[in-house]
Amino acid sequence: MQSIKTLLLFVHAIPGTAEKIQIYMDRWKHFLEGRAGEPHTAVCILSTQSTYMSDLIDLAKDSFGERCFVDPIDENESTMTLIGNDLALTLSGRGSRDQWIPYEIWTSNNARMWTEGLKKDFEERGYNYDGN
C-alpha cells in the first residue's frame, strides 16, 4: 500500500462567469502542476454540472494520474447502513424539529457516499490515507 498524506479536495471549484473561470483555471493549472510531483499527495474532485468541469478533471488526471479521484461514490448496503445510522444519530441527538434542516441531512448523505466511495477507490488502487 502506498500512503497518501495530503488530499487536495475540489468541491464546486468552477465559478459562475467566463472571466472568473479563466482566472481560476489558470490558478488551478499552476497549483495542480506544482503539487503533482509530491508522491504522497492525491486529488479528489467532486464535480458539478458545469461544462468547464471536464477541463479541470482532465488537468487533474494529466497531472496526478492514478492519484486523481473523480466523483467517488459508494451506494452499497454497508454504506446505506452507515447513512441510516448517521440519520438516527442526527435525529436523536438534536430533537425532533427546529434543530436540523433537510439540506443538512441531504449533504450528510452525499458526504457519506463520497467518503466511503473514496475509501473504496483508494483500496482498489493500492492507496491508504495517513494524514499524520
Secondary structure, 3 states (H helix, E strand, C coil): CEEECEEEEEECCCCCCHHHHHHHHHHHHHHHHHHCCCCCEEEEEECCCCCCHHHHHHHHHHHHHHHEEECCCCCCHHHHHHHHHHHHHHHHHHCCCCCCCHHHHHHHHHHHHHHHHHHHHHHHHCEEECCC
